[in-house]
Each structure stands twice: as C-alpha cells, then as structure tokens.
Amino acid sequence: MSLDKRLSRDLSPVAVKRSVLASTLQQPLTLYSAAAAVVGGAFAVLINPGAVALGALGIGATVSLGSWLWEYGVQGDKHANNFVSRYRRELEERRQQALDSLVQELQSIGSAEGLRQVNAFRNKYDTFVQVLDRKLTPGELTHNRYLSIAEQVFLGGLDNLENAAIALKSISAIDIDHVRNEIEKGQVTNKAQEKQRVEVLKDRATLWDQQMEHINQLLLDNEKALTQLDHVSARIATVEINKGRSQLDLEDAMKELRRLIQRADNYSDS
C-alpha cells in the first residue's frame, strides 16, 4: 500500500488530522521555504549574519508558516478528503479483487454458507450506502470516512471467508466419516499394530475437528459483523441531521464498527 498501513486502518478524526498535518508539512512551498530559512539561519550563525542571510531566514520562515497555515487551516478538509478518498480507492480495488477470486473459490469447494455470506455482505453494504447517502452528501469528508469504515468491515468479512475456504480445502481430502468408522472398528481389537493405526486416525480426526472449529469461528465472526452493519444502518437512519448533535450521533454509531475492525486485526495478528 502507498499509505501507511497503521494509519490507514484508523479513520478516526484524530488519525485523519494527523494525516492532514503530515500532508501539509510536505507541501513544496512550505517545505522549500522552511529549507531556505534553515540555510539562512545556519549561514547567519556560522559564517556571517548579513542582510542576505537574515533576509533568507525571515522571508523563508514567513512564507513557510503562511503556506502551512493556508494549507492546514483553509485547505485542511481538502487534504483530509484526499487521504480518505485514496484509502477508499485502495479498499475498493482490494474488495473487487477479493470478490472475483473468492466466489470462484467458494463455488469450487461447494461452500453454500460462504456464498450466502458473500451475498449478505453485498446486500448489507449496499443498504448501508443507501442510508448514508440519504443522511450525508456523497463525496464529502465525513461521508467518505464512514463509507471507508464500512468497506473495511466488508473486506474483513471477505478475508474471513477466504481463510475459511483455505482451511476447508486443507481438510477436503479427509473422509471424516470413514476415519471415524475405522477408529470405532479398530478400538475393539487388541492387536498392537491396529492400535497404532487407530492413534494415527485419531490424529487425523483431531486435525479435522480443529479446522472445522476454526472455520465455524470465522463464519460466526462474519455473522456478528453482518448484524453490526444492520445496527449501524438503523442507527444512522434515525439520526436527525438538522440537530446540533447529529455529527456526534453519527460518530458514536461508527465506534462499534471500528472496534469490530480492531478485533479482526488483533485476531489476524495472533
């Protein structure tokens, strides 16, 4: 990713402001004027505090500060929206790529539940967008930021489904019914070789059980995410945009989605 991974995962107002500060400090006029001021100051201190050196220091510092104040104070929302918009485009690309490959993967392994969840995420995300469009102007900063958070939840759900598909494929060659029947038949014999065979089969059955438990947990996490998208959509739908608390209410409605993303990040890193 071209954006910092750690920052891009946090789209809270504080994180967006940090991105704006970094962007405005890196503007050419701000950066080069500051560099001129530093060179002039260094020349005045180390060599000759003449008019040229002091002028470069004063003019450079003034222009740099003025440029930064303009970019941060006046153009700040534009920089913030550019940051969120870039991140949204990255999310959209990743989401479409994940969808294209994931549906084929789920179809190949015959996962009806996985395909159902893909459609559920599509439908609930579309509903979320429709509700958000009614409450906020598409393209503005707050709209883009909330949409990015919902897209992260969508993408997290697809990641879970991809991991579930990989886990399911890893045990697809295990005929668990046959394995359990063989274990049951082998337990009635006293032959040492047969007992060893039963222990090997038990290991195979344990592996199958562990993978299925992992798969079921991933699917359960997705159901929680889908339910939370429903809750947030309903919460946003009830926000009165003409009231002074509307922004706080919307922000509060998104907190649980951010917590959901954080829990998913912690789970994937563990």
ROKOLRO-716562 format. One line per 2 residues: number of its first residue (from 1); for each residue x, y, z of N, C-alpha, C. Coordinates in nm, 2 decimals, padded with zeros to 4 digits. Layout:
% residues N
NUM	X/Y/Z/X/Y/Z/X/Y/Z  ...;
END
This chain:
% residues 270
1	00.08/-00.12/00.00/00.00/00.00/00.00/00.09/00.13/00.00  00.04/00.23/-00.07/00.11/00.35/-00.07/00.09/00.43/00.06;
3	-00.02/00.41/00.12/-00.05/00.48/00.25/00.01/00.39/00.36  00.04/00.46/00.47/00.09/00.39/00.59/-00.01/00.30/00.64;
5	00.02/00.17/00.65/-00.08/00.06/00.69/-00.14/00.09/00.83  -00.05/00.13/00.92/-00.10/00.15/01.06/-00.20/00.27/01.06;
7	-00.17/00.38/00.99/-00.26/00.49/00.99/-00.38/00.47/00.91  -00.37/00.40/00.80/-00.49/00.38/00.71/-00.59/00.30/00.78;
9	-00.56/00.21/00.88/-00.65/00.13/00.94/-00.73/00.21/01.05  -00.69/00.33/01.08/-00.76/00.41/01.18/-00.81/00.54/01.11;
11	-00.94/00.54/01.09/-01.00/00.66/01.02/-01.08/00.75/01.12  -01.04/00.75/01.25/-01.10/00.84/01.34/-01.06/00.98/01.31;
13	-01.13/01.08/01.36/-01.10/01.22/01.34/-00.95/01.25/01.37  -00.90/01.19/01.48/-00.77/01.22/01.53/-00.67/01.17/01.42;
15	-00.69/01.05/01.37/-00.60/00.99/01.27/-00.60/01.07/01.14  -00.72/01.12/01.10/-00.73/01.20/00.98/-00.66/01.33/01.00;
17	-00.67/01.39/01.11/-00.60/01.52/01.14/-00.45/01.49/01.13  -00.40/01.38/01.18/-00.26/01.35/01.17/-00.21/01.34/01.03;
19	-00.30/01.28/00.95/-00.26/01.27/00.81/-00.26/01.41/00.74  -00.35/01.49/00.78/-00.36/01.63/00.72/-00.23/01.70/00.76;
21	-00.19/01.69/00.89/-00.07/01.76/00.93/00.05/01.71/00.85  00.06/01.58/00.83/00.18/01.53/00.76/00.17/01.58/00.61;
23	00.06/01.58/00.56/00.04/01.63/00.42/00.08/01.77/00.40  00.03/01.86/00.49/00.05/02.00/00.48/00.20/02.04/00.50;
25	00.26/01.96/00.59/00.40/01.99/00.61/00.49/01.95/00.50  00.44/01.86/00.41/00.52/01.82/00.30/00.49/01.89/00.17;
27	00.40/02.00/00.17/00.38/02.08/00.06/00.50/02.15/00.01  00.53/02.15/-00.12/00.65/02.21/-00.17/00.69/02.35/-00.12;
29	00.59/02.44/-00.13/00.61/02.58/-00.08/00.65/02.58/00.06  00.58/02.51/00.14/00.61/02.50/00.29/00.75/02.44/00.31;
31	00.77/02.33/00.24/00.90/02.26/00.27/01.02/02.34/00.22  01.01/02.39/00.10/01.13/02.46/00.04/01.15/02.59/00.11;
33	01.05/02.66/00.15/01.06/02.79/00.22/01.13/02.76/00.36  01.08/02.65/00.42/01.15/02.62/00.55/01.29/02.59/00.54;
35	01.32/02.51/00.43/01.46/02.48/00.40/01.55/02.61/00.38  01.49/02.70/00.31/01.56/02.83/00.28/01.59/02.90/00.41;
37	01.49/02.90/00.50/01.50/02.97/00.63/01.61/02.90/00.72  01.62/02.76/00.71/01.72/02.69/00.79/01.86/02.72/00.73;
39	01.87/02.73/00.60/02.00/02.76/00.54/02.04/02.90/00.58  01.95/02.99/00.57/01.98/03.13/00.60/02.02/03.15/00.75;
41	01.95/03.08/00.83/01.98/03.08/00.98/02.11/03.02/01.00  02.14/02.91/00.94/02.27/02.84/00.97/02.39/02.93/00.92;
43	02.37/02.99/00.80/02.47/03.08/00.74/02.50/03.20/00.84  02.39/03.26/00.89/02.40/03.37/00.98/02.47/03.34/01.11;
45	02.44/03.22/01.16/02.50/03.18/01.29/02.65/03.14/01.27  02.68/03.06/01.16/02.81/03.00/01.15/02.91/03.09/01.07;
47	02.86/03.17/00.98/02.95/03.24/00.89/02.94/03.39/00.90  02.82/03.45/00.86/02.81/03.59/00.85/02.67/03.63/00.87;
49	02.63/03.70/00.98/02.49/03.74/01.00/02.46/03.86/00.92  02.47/03.86/00.79/02.45/03.97/00.70/02.30/03.98/00.66;
51	02.27/04.08/00.58/02.13/04.11/00.54/02.08/03.99/00.45  02.16/03.94/00.37/02.11/03.83/00.28/02.07/03.71/00.36;
53	02.16/03.67/00.46/02.13/03.55/00.54/02.01/03.57/00.62  02.00/03.69/00.69/01.89/03.72/00.77/01.76/03.73/00.69;
55	01.77/03.79/00.57/01.66/03.80/00.48/01.60/03.66/00.44  01.69/03.57/00.41/01.65/03.44/00.37/01.58/03.37/00.49;
57	01.64/03.39/00.61/01.58/03.34/00.73/01.44/03.39/00.75  01.43/03.52/00.75/01.30/03.58/00.78/01.19/03.56/00.67;
59	01.23/03.57/00.54/01.14/03.55/00.43/01.10/03.40/00.43  01.20/03.32/00.44/01.17/03.17/00.43/01.08/03.13/00.54;
61	01.10/03.18/00.66/01.02/03.14/00.78/00.88/03.19/00.76  00.86/03.31/00.71/00.73/03.38/00.70/00.65/03.30/00.59;
63	00.72/03.28/00.48/00.65/03.21/00.37/00.61/03.07/00.40  00.70/03.00/00.47/00.67/02.86/00.51/00.56/02.86/00.61;
65	00.56/02.95/00.71/00.45/02.95/00.81/00.32/02.99/00.74  00.32/03.09/00.66/00.20/03.13/00.59/00.14/03.02/00.50;
67	00.23/02.95/00.43/00.19/02.84/00.34/00.13/02.73/00.42  00.19/02.70/00.54/00.13/02.59/00.62/00.00/02.63/00.68;
69	-00.01/02.75/00.73/-00.14/02.80/00.78/-00.25/02.79/00.68  -00.22/02.83/00.55/-00.32/02.82/00.45/-00.36/02.68/00.42;
71	-00.26/02.59/00.40/-00.29/02.45/00.37/-00.36/02.38/00.48  -00.32/02.41/00.61/-00.38/02.34/00.72/-00.52/02.40/00.76;
73	-00.52/02.53/00.77/-00.64/02.60/00.82/-00.75/02.61/00.71  -00.71/02.64/00.59/-00.81/02.67/00.48/-00.83/02.54/00.40;
75	-00.72/02.48/00.36/-00.73/02.36/00.27/-00.73/02.23/00.35  -00.75/02.24/00.48/-00.74/02.11/00.56/-00.84/02.01/00.52;
77	-00.96/02.05/00.50/-01.07/01.95/00.46/-01.03/01.88/00.33  -00.98/01.96/00.24/-00.94/01.90/00.11/-00.83/01.79/00.12;
79	-00.73/01.83/00.20/-00.63/01.73/00.23/-00.68/01.60/00.30  -00.77/01.62/00.40/-00.83/01.51/00.47/-00.91/01.42/00.37;
81	-00.99/01.49/00.29/-01.07/01.41/00.19/-00.99/01.34/00.09  -00.88/01.40/00.05/-00.79/01.33/-00.04/-00.73/01.20/00.02;
83	-00.69/01.21/00.15/-00.64/01.10/00.22/-00.74/00.99/00.23  -00.86/01.02/00.27/-00.97/00.92/00.28/-01.01/00.86/00.15;
85	-01.01/00.95/00.05/-01.05/00.91/-00.09/-00.95/00.81/-00.15  -00.82/00.84/-00.12/-00.71/00.74/-00.17/-00.73/00.61/-00.10;
87	-00.75/00.61/00.03/-00.77/00.49/00.10/-00.89/00.41/00.05  -01.00/00.49/00.02/-01.12/00.42/-00.03/-01.10/00.35/-00.16;
89	-01.03/00.42/-00.25/-01.00/00.36/-00.38/-00.92/00.23/-00.36  -00.82/00.23/-00.27/-00.75/00.11/-00.24/-00.84/00.00/-00.19;
91	-00.93/00.04/-00.09/-01.02/-00.06/-00.04/-01.11/-00.12/-00.15  -01.16/-00.03/-00.24/-01.25/-00.08/-00.35/-01.18/-00.18/-00.44;
93	-01.05/-00.15/-00.47/-00.97/-00.24/-00.56/-00.95/-00.37/-00.49  -00.92/-00.37/-00.36/-00.89/-00.49/-00.29/-01.02/-00.57/-00.27;
95	-01.13/-00.50/-00.25/-01.26/-00.57/-00.23/-01.31/-00.64/-00.36  -01.29/-00.57/-00.48/-01.33/-00.63/-00.60/-01.24/-00.75/-00.64;
97	-01.11/-00.73/-00.61/-01.02/-00.85/-00.64/-01.06/-00.96/-00.55  -01.09/-00.94/-00.42/-01.12/-01.05/-00.33/-01.25/-01.11/-00.37;
99	-01.35/-01.03/-00.42/-01.48/-01.09/-00.46/-01.46/-01.18/-00.58  -01.38/-01.13/-00.68/-01.37/-01.21/-00.80/-01.31/-01.35/-00.78;
101	-01.21/-01.35/-00.69/-01.14/-01.48/-00.67/-01.22/-01.56/-00.57  -01.28/-01.50/-00.47/-01.34/-01.57/-00.36/-01.46/-01.65/-00.40;
103	-01.55/-01.58/-00.49/-01.67/-01.65/-00.53/-01.63/-01.78/-00.61  -01.53/-01.77/-00.69/-01.49/-01.89/-00.77/-01.44/-02.00/-00.67;
105	-01.36/-01.95/-00.57/-01.31/-02.05/-00.47/-01.42/-02.12/-00.39  -01.52/-02.04/-00.35/-01.63/-02.10/-00.27/-01.71/-02.19/-00.36;
107	-01.73/-02.16/-00.48/-01.80/-02.24/-00.57/-01.73/-02.37/-00.59  -01.60/-02.37/-00.61/-01.52/-02.49/-00.63/-01.52/-02.59/-00.52;
109	-01.53/-02.54/-00.40/-01.54/-02.63/-00.28/-01.68/-02.65/-00.23  -01.78/-02.59/-00.30/-01.92/-02.62/-00.27/-01.96/-02.56/-00.14;
111	-01.91/-02.44/-00.10/-01.95/-02.38/00.03/-02.07/-02.29/00.01  -02.19/-02.35/00.04/-02.31/-02.28/00.02/-02.32/-02.16/00.13;
113	-02.27/-02.19/00.25/-02.27/-02.09/00.36/-02.18/-01.98/00.32  -02.07/-02.01/00.27/-01.97/-01.90/00.23/-02.03/-01.81/00.12;
115	-02.10/-01.87/00.02/-02.16/-01.79/-00.09/-02.28/-01.71/-00.03  -02.35/-01.77/00.06/-02.46/-01.69/00.12/-02.41/-01.57/00.20;
117	-02.29/-01.58/00.27/-02.24/-01.47/00.34/-02.18/-01.36/00.24  -02.13/-01.40/00.13/-02.08/-01.31/00.03/-02.20/-01.22/-00.01;
119	-02.31/-01.28/-00.05/-02.43/-01.21/-00.09/-02.48/-01.12/00.02  -02.48/-01.17/00.15/-02.53/-01.09/00.26/-02.44/-00.97/00.28;
121	-02.31/-00.98/00.27/-02.22/-00.86/00.28/-02.25/-00.76/00.17  -02.27/-00.81/00.05/-02.31/-00.72/-00.06/-02.44/-00.64/-00.03;
123	-02.54/-00.72/00.01/-02.67/-00.66/00.03/-02.67/-00.56/00.14  -02.60/-00.59/00.25/-02.60/-00.51/00.37/-02.51/-00.38/00.35;
125	-02.40/-00.40/00.27/-02.32/-00.29/00.24/-02.40/-00.19/00.15  -02.47/-00.24/00.05/-02.55/-00.16/-00.04/-02.65/-00.08/00.04;
127	-02.72/-00.15/00.14/-02.81/-00.08/00.22/-02.75/00.03/00.31  -02.63/00.00/00.36/-02.56/00.10/00.44/-02.53/00.22/00.35;
129	-02.48/00.20/00.23/-02.45/00.31/00.14/-02.58/00.39/00.11  -02.69/00.33/00.09/-02.81/00.40/00.06/-02.86/00.49/00.17;
131	-02.85/00.43/00.29/-02.89/00.51/00.41/-02.79/00.62/00.43  -02.66/00.60/00.42/-02.56/00.70/00.44/-02.58/00.82/00.34;
133	-02.61/00.78/00.21/-02.63/00.88/00.11/-02.75/00.97/00.14  -02.85/00.92/00.21/-02.97/01.00/00.25/-02.94/01.10/00.36;
135	-02.83/01.07/00.44/-02.80/01.15/00.56/-02.69/01.24/00.53  -02.59/01.21/00.44/-02.47/01.29/00.42/-02.45/01.30/00.27;
137	-02.39/01.41/00.23/-02.36/01.44/00.09/-02.25/01.35/00.04  -02.27/01.26/-00.06/-02.17/01.18/-00.11/-02.05/01.26/-00.16;
139	-01.93/01.21/-00.13/-01.81/01.28/-00.17/-01.75/01.37/-00.06  -01.83/01.41/00.04/-01.77/01.49/00.14/-01.69/01.41/00.24;
141	-01.61/01.48/00.32/-01.52/01.41/00.41/-01.58/01.30/00.50  -01.69/01.35/00.57/-01.75/01.26/00.67/-01.81/01.14/00.60;
143	-01.88/01.16/00.49/-01.94/01.05/00.41/-01.83/00.95/00.37  -01.72/01.00/00.31/-01.61/00.91/00.27/-01.55/00.83/00.38;
145	-01.54/00.90/00.50/-01.47/00.83/00.61/-01.56/00.72/00.66  -01.69/00.75/00.68/-01.78/00.64/00.73/-01.79/00.53/00.63;
147	-01.79/00.56/00.50/-01.80/00.46/00.40/-01.67/00.37/00.40  -01.56/00.43/00.42/-01.43/00.36/00.43/-01.44/00.26/00.55;
149	-01.50/00.30/00.66/-01.50/00.21/00.77/-01.59/00.09/00.74  -01.71/00.11/00.67/-01.79/00.00/00.63/-01.72/-00.09/00.53;
151	-01.65/-00.03/00.45/-01.57/-00.11/00.35/-01.47/-00.19/00.41  -01.41/-00.14/00.52/-01.31/-00.23/00.60/-01.38/-00.35/00.66;
153	-01.50/-00.33/00.71/-01.58/-00.44/00.76/-01.61/-00.54/00.65  -01.65/-00.49/00.54/-01.68/-00.58/00.42/-01.56/-00.66/00.38;
155	-01.44/-00.59/00.37/-01.32/-00.65/00.33/-01.28/-00.75/00.44  -01.30/-00.72/00.57/-01.26/-00.81/00.67/-01.35/-00.94/00.66;
157	-01.48/-00.92/00.63/-01.56/-01.04/00.61/-01.51/-01.13/00.49  -01.47/-01.07/00.38/-01.42/-01.14/00.27/-01.29/-01.21/00.31;
159	-01.20/-01.15/00.39/-01.08/-01.21/00.44/-01.11/-01.33/00.52  -01.21/-01.32/00.61/-01.25/-01.44/00.69/-01.30/-01.55/00.60;
161	-01.38/-01.52/00.50/-01.43/-01.62/00.41/-01.31/-01.69/00.33  -01.22/-01.61/00.29/-01.10/-01.66/00.22/-01.02/-01.76/00.31;
163	-01.00/-01.72/00.44/-00.93/-01.81/00.53/-01.01/-01.93/00.56  -01.15/-01.92/00.57/-01.23/-02.04/00.59/-01.22/-02.13/00.47;
165	-01.22/-02.07/00.35/-01.21/-02.16/00.22/-01.08/-02.23/00.22  -00.97/-02.16/00.26/-00.84/-02.23/00.26/-00.84/-02.34/00.36;
167	-00.89/-02.31/00.48/-00.90/-02.42/00.59/-00.98/-02.54/00.54  -01.09/-02.51/00.48/-01.18/-02.62/00.43/-01.11/-02.70/00.32;
169	-01.04/-02.63/00.23/-00.97/-02.71/00.13/-00.86/-02.79/00.19  -00.80/-02.75/00.30/-00.68/-02.82/00.35/-00.73/-02.95/00.41;
171	-00.86/-02.97/00.45/-00.91/-03.10/00.50/-01.00/-03.16/00.41  -01.01/-03.11/00.28/-01.11/-03.17/00.19/-01.08/-03.32/00.15;
173	-00.95/-03.35/00.17/-00.91/-03.49/00.13/-00.94/-03.59/00.25  -00.98/-03.54/00.36/-01.01/-03.62/00.48/-01.16/-03.67/00.47;
175	-01.18/-03.80/00.46/-01.31/-03.85/00.46/-01.34/-03.88/00.61  -01.40/-03.78/00.68/-01.41/-03.79/00.82/-01.51/-03.90/00.87;
177	-01.61/-03.93/00.79/-01.70/-04.04/00.82/-01.63/-04.18/00.82  -01.55/-04.19/00.71/-01.47/-04.32/00.70/-01.37/-04.33/00.82;
179	-01.30/-04.22/00.85/-01.20/-04.22/00.95/-01.26/-04.25/01.09  -01.38/-04.20/01.12/-01.44/-04.23/01.24/-01.49/-04.37/01.25;
181	-01.54/-04.42/01.14/-01.58/-04.56/01.13/-01.46/-04.66/01.16  -01.35/-04.62/01.10/-01.23/-04.70/01.11/-01.18/-04.70/01.26;
183	-01.19/-04.58/01.32/-01.15/-04.57/01.46/-01.24/-04.66/01.55  -01.37/-04.65/01.52/-01.46/-04.73/01.60/-01.44/-04.88/01.59;
185	-01.41/-04.93/01.46/-01.38/-05.07/01.44/-01.25/-05.11/01.50  -01.15/-05.02/01.49/-01.02/-05.05/01.54/-01.01/-05.06/01.69;
187	-01.10/-04.99/01.76/-01.09/-04.99/01.91/-01.13/-05.12/01.97  -01.19/-05.21/01.90/-01.24/-05.33/01.96/-01.13/-05.44/01.95;
189	-01.02/-05.41/01.89/-00.91/-05.52/01.87/-00.80/-05.49/01.97  -00.73/-05.59/02.00/-00.61/-05.58/02.10/-00.48/-05.59/02.02;
191	-00.48/-05.59/01.89/-00.36/-05.60/01.81/-00.28/-05.47/01.82  -00.15/-05.48/01.85/-00.07/-05.36/01.87/-00.06/-05.27/01.74;
193	-00.05/-05.34/01.63/-00.04/-05.26/01.50/-00.17/-05.19/01.47  -00.29/-05.25/01.51/-00.42/-05.19/01.48/-00.43/-05.07/01.58;
195	-00.38/-05.09/01.70/-00.39/-04.97/01.80/-00.31/-04.85/01.75  -00.20/-04.88/01.69/-00.12/-04.77/01.63/-00.19/-04.70/01.52;
197	-00.26/-04.78/01.44/-00.34/-04.73/01.33/-00.45/-04.64/01.38  -00.51/-04.68/01.49/-00.62/-04.60/01.55/-00.57/-04.47/01.60;
199	-00.45/-04.47/01.66/-00.40/-04.34/01.71/-00.37/-04.25/01.59  -00.32/-04.30/01.48/-00.29/-04.22/01.36/-00.42/-04.16/01.31;
201	-00.53/-04.24/01.30/-00.66/-04.20/01.26/-00.72/-04.09/01.35  -00.69/-04.11/01.48/-00.74/-04.01/01.58/-00.67/-03.87/01.56;
203	-00.55/-03.88/01.53/-00.48/-03.75/01.50/-00.54/-03.68/01.38  -00.58/-03.76/01.27/-00.64/-03.71/01.15/-00.78/-03.65/01.19;
205	-00.85/-03.72/01.27/-00.98/-03.67/01.31/-00.97/-03.54/01.39  -00.87/-03.54/01.48/-00.85/-03.42/01.56/-00.81/-03.30/01.48;
207	-00.73/-03.32/01.37/-00.70/-03.21/01.28/-00.82/-03.16/01.21  -00.91/-03.25/01.17/-01.03/-03.21/01.10/-01.12/-03.13/01.19;
209	-01.13/-03.18/01.32/-01.22/-03.11/01.42/-01.16/-02.97/01.45  -01.03/-02.95/01.46/-00.97/-02.82/01.49/-00.99/-02.73/01.37;
211	-00.98/-02.77/01.25/-01.00/-02.69/01.13/-01.15/-02.65/01.12  -01.24/-02.74/01.15/-01.38/-02.71/01.14/-01.42/-02.61/01.25;
213	-01.35/-02.62/01.37/-01.38/-02.52/01.47/-01.33/-02.38/01.43  -01.22/-02.38/01.37/-01.16/-02.25/01.32/-01.26/-02.19/01.21;
215	-01.30/-02.27/01.12/-01.39/-02.23/01.01/-01.52/-02.18/01.07  -01.58/-02.25/01.17/-01.70/-02.21/01.23/-01.69/-02.07/01.30;
217	-01.57/-02.05/01.36/-01.55/-01.93/01.43/-01.54/-01.81/01.34  -01.47/-01.83/01.22/-01.47/-01.73/01.12/-01.61/-01.69/01.07;
219	-01.69/-01.79/01.04/-01.82/-01.77/01.00/-01.91/-01.70/01.10  -01.89/-01.73/01.23/-01.96/-01.67/01.34/-01.92/-01.52/01.35;
221	-01.79/-01.49/01.33/-01.74/-01.36/01.34/-01.81/-01.27/01.22  -01.82/-01.34/01.11/-01.89/-01.27/01.00/-02.03/-01.24/01.03;
223	-02.10/-01.33/01.09/-02.24/-01.31/01.13/-02.25/-01.19/01.23  -02.16/-01.18/01.32/-02.16/-01.06/01.41/-02.14/-00.93/01.33;
225	-02.05/-00.94/01.23/-02.02/-00.82/01.15/-02.15/-00.78/01.07  -02.21/-00.88/01.02/-02.33/-00.85/00.94/-02.44/-00.79/01.03;
227	-02.46/-00.84/01.15/-02.55/-00.79/01.24/-02.52/-00.65/01.28  -02.39/-00.62/01.30/-02.35/-00.49/01.34/-02.37/-00.39/01.23;
229	-02.35/-00.43/01.10/-02.39/-00.34/00.99/-02.54/-00.31/00.99  -02.62/-00.40/01.02/-02.76/-00.37/01.03/-02.79/-00.27/01.14;
231	-02.73/-00.29/01.26/-02.75/-00.20/01.37/-02.70/-00.06/01.34  -02.59/-00.05/01.27/-02.53/00.09/01.24/-02.62/00.15/01.13;
233	-02.67/00.08/01.03/-02.76/00.13/00.93/-02.88/00.19/01.00  -02.94/00.11/01.09/-03.06/00.16/01.16/-03.03/00.28/01.24;
235	-02.92/00.28/01.31/-02.88/00.40/01.39/-02.86/00.52/01.31  -02.80/00.51/01.20/-02.78/00.63/01.11/-02.91/00.68/01.05;
237	-03.00/00.58/01.02/-03.13/00.62/00.97/-03.21/00.70/01.07  -03.19/00.69/01.20/-03.27/00.76/01.29/-03.20/00.90/01.33;
239	-03.08/00.92/01.29/-03.01/01.05/01.32/-03.08/01.16/01.25  -03.11/01.27/01.33/-03.17/01.39/01.27/-03.06/01.48/01.23;
241	-03.04/01.50/01.10/-02.92/01.57/01.05/-02.93/01.72/01.08  -03.05/01.77/01.11/-03.06/01.92/01.14/-03.03/01.95/01.28;
243	-03.01/01.86/01.36/-02.98/01.88/01.50/-02.83/01.90/01.52  -02.79/01.98/01.63/-02.65/02.00/01.65/-02.57/01.88/01.69;
245	-02.64/01.78/01.75/-02.57/01.66/01.79/-02.56/01.56/01.68  -02.60/01.59/01.56/-02.60/01.49/01.45/-02.47/01.43/01.42;
247	-02.36/01.52/01.42/-02.23/01.47/01.39/-02.18/01.38/01.51  -02.21/01.41/01.63/-02.17/01.33/01.74/-02.24/01.19/01.74;
249	-02.37/01.20/01.70/-02.45/01.08/01.69/-02.40/00.98/01.59  -02.36/01.04/01.47/-02.31/00.96/01.36/-02.17/00.90/01.40;
251	-02.09/00.98/01.47/-01.96/00.93/01.51/-01.98/00.82/01.61  -02.07/00.83/01.70/-02.10/00.73/01.80/-02.14/00.60/01.74;
253	-02.22/00.61/01.63/-02.28/00.50/01.56/-02.16/00.42/01.49  -02.05/00.48/01.46/-01.95/00.42/01.39/-01.84/00.35/01.48;
255	-01.85/00.38/01.61/-01.75/00.34/01.70/-01.74/00.18/01.71  -01.86/00.12/01.71/-01.86/-00.02/01.72/-01.81/-00.09/01.59;
257	-01.82/-00.03/01.48/-01.76/-00.08/01.36/-01.61/-00.07/01.36  -01.56/00.04/01.42/-01.41/00.05/01.43/-01.36/-00.06/01.53;
259	-01.44/-00.08/01.64/-01.40/-00.18/01.74/-01.40/-00.32/01.67  -01.50/-00.34/01.58/-01.51/-00.47/01.51/-01.38/-00.49/01.43;
261	-01.34/-00.38/01.36/-01.22/-00.39/01.27/-01.10/-00.42/01.36  -01.09/-00.35/01.47/-00.97/-00.37/01.56/-00.96/-00.51/01.61;
263	-01.08/-00.57/01.65/-01.08/-00.71/01.70/-01.04/-00.80/01.58  -01.08/-00.78/01.46/-01.04/-00.86/01.35/-00.89/-00.85/01.32;
265	-00.83/-00.73/01.34/-00.69/-00.71/01.32/-00.61/-00.79/01.43  -00.66/-00.78/01.55/-00.59/-00.85/01.66/-00.60/-01.00/01.64;
267	-00.71/-01.04/01.59/-00.73/-01.19/01.57/-00.63/-01.24/01.46  -00.62/-01.16/01.35/-00.54/-01.20/01.24/-00.39/-01.19/01.27;
269	-00.35/-01.10/01.36/-00.21/-01.09/01.40/-00.17/-01.19/01.51  -00.27/-01.26/01.57/-00.23/-01.35/01.68/-00.19/-01.49/01.62;
END
